Amino acid sequence: DVQLVESGGGSVQTGGSLRLSCPSSGFRSRKYCMGWFRQGPGKEREGVTVIDSDGRRIYADSVKARFTISKDNVKNTVYLQMNSLKPEDTAMYYCAADRAVTCREVPLRPAYYRYINYWGQGTQVTVS
């Protein structure tokens, strides 16, 4: 079974930084897309950033130049470095993974997250 386990969330002040981690296991192929999503209070889940198996990255406009996604193929871990955090970044952050097509669809279709099969349990980020 595919498993994703997020960690690294917490409470920070505006302008602060956090680094989220998401080790994964159980994938049968390396040709998959991984990404970070978030869901704020009373809001729909939204895509933050995705990275494909070749390392190509796409970011939501709201986090460009502040957030960086990266992955370590040896450790099978994806990271999200979040800098210059704002109160509007407050949300539960989820790591997700699925087929390669996910990286093409998420930036085009905001509701595509509903079709993603593999999710972590989430880690809370609070910015005040």
Beta strands, then each sheet from edge to edge (+ up, - down):
strand 1: 3-4
strand 2: 10-12
strand 3: 18-25
strand 4: 32-39
strand 5: 46-51
strand 6: 57-59
strand 7: 67-72
strand 8: 77-82
strand 9: 91-99
strand 10: 118-119
strand 11: 123-127
sheet 1: 1+ 3- 8+ 7-
sheet 2: 2+ 11+ 9- 4+ 5- 6+
sheet 3: 2+ 11+ 9- 10+
end
